[in-house]
Every structure is written in C-alpha cells, then in structure tokens.
Amino acid sequence: MWKVSPLRLHETRGLLRPERTPGGTRRYSPDDLDRVRRIGRLLTDGLNLTGISMVLDLEEQNTHLLATNQAGRQAQDSWTR
C-alpha cells in the first residue's frame, strides 16, 4: 500500500497551493503553514476534505467581502467630509 503525504494530498485536493522552486521543490510560506494548521483543526473537528474545502473557500470569500466593504466605507467617509 502506498502512503501519501498529507501535504501532497491537501495540494492535490486544492487545499494548499505552495510556491515551487524551478526544480519543483515545494516552498511553504507562513500563510501556507497557517492554512495547514487550520486544515488540521478542521480535521480534528470532524470535517472531511470536501467540507474543509468548502469552509476555506467561504472564509476566503468572507475576507474578500469584508475588505471590499471596508474600502467602500472609507470611500464613503471621504465623500461625506
């Protein structure tokens, strides 16, 4: 039986996207390592990889929406001054 590295499995499932060197070696950033820890917590909480993918996608969307909302509020504040 072949044993697949969890990091490679997460990458195959699209949960991680580490940078690569020209030789193909994975380079994990601090954000990648935070994401690995988040995946580990979600696995511990009982989610499967499909559920984790959905949670991570929703978290990214939420972060983007919050930033967009904040930018809109700042622009509105500058117009009303």
MODELLER restraints for C-alpha pairs under 7 A, 6 or more apart:
rsr = mdl.restraints
at = mdl.atoms
rsr.add(forms.Gaussian(group=physical.xy_distance, feature=features.Distance(at['CA:10:A'], at['CA:16:A']), mean=5.77, stdev=0.5))
rsr.add(forms.Gaussian(group=physical.xy_distance, feature=features.Distance(at['CA:11:A'], at['CA:17:A']), mean=6.07, stdev=0.5))
rsr.add(forms.Gaussian(group=physical.xy_distance, feature=features.Distance(at['CA:15:A'], at['CA:53:A']), mean=6.24, stdev=0.5))
rsr.add(forms.Gaussian(group=physical.xy_distance, feature=features.Distance(at['CA:16:A'], at['CA:32:A']), mean=6.81, stdev=0.5))
rsr.add(forms.Gaussian(group=physical.xy_distance, feature=features.Distance(at['CA:18:A'], at['CA:26:A']), mean=5.90, stdev=0.5))
rsr.add(forms.Gaussian(group=physical.xy_distance, feature=features.Distance(at['CA:18:A'], at['CA:27:A']), mean=5.73, stdev=0.5))
rsr.add(forms.Gaussian(group=physical.xy_distance, feature=features.Distance(at['CA:18:A'], at['CA:28:A']), mean=5.31, stdev=0.5))
rsr.add(forms.Gaussian(group=physical.xy_distance, feature=features.Distance(at['CA:18:A'], at['CA:32:A']), mean=6.71, stdev=0.5))
rsr.add(forms.Gaussian(group=physical.xy_distance, feature=features.Distance(at['CA:19:A'], at['CA:26:A']), mean=5.88, stdev=0.5))
rsr.add(forms.Gaussian(group=physical.xy_distance, feature=features.Distance(at['CA:19:A'], at['CA:27:A']), mean=5.16, stdev=0.5))
rsr.add(forms.Gaussian(group=physical.xy_distance, feature=features.Distance(at['CA:19:A'], at['CA:28:A']), mean=6.70, stdev=0.5))
rsr.add(forms.Gaussian(group=physical.xy_distance, feature=features.Distance(at['CA:20:A'], at['CA:26:A']), mean=4.62, stdev=0.5))
rsr.add(forms.Gaussian(group=physical.xy_distance, feature=features.Distance(at['CA:20:A'], at['CA:27:A']), mean=5.58, stdev=0.5))
rsr.add(forms.Gaussian(group=physical.xy_distance, feature=features.Distance(at['CA:39:A'], at['CA:52:A']), mean=6.79, stdev=0.5))
rsr.add(forms.Gaussian(group=physical.xy_distance, feature=features.Distance(at['CA:42:A'], at['CA:52:A']), mean=6.50, stdev=0.5))
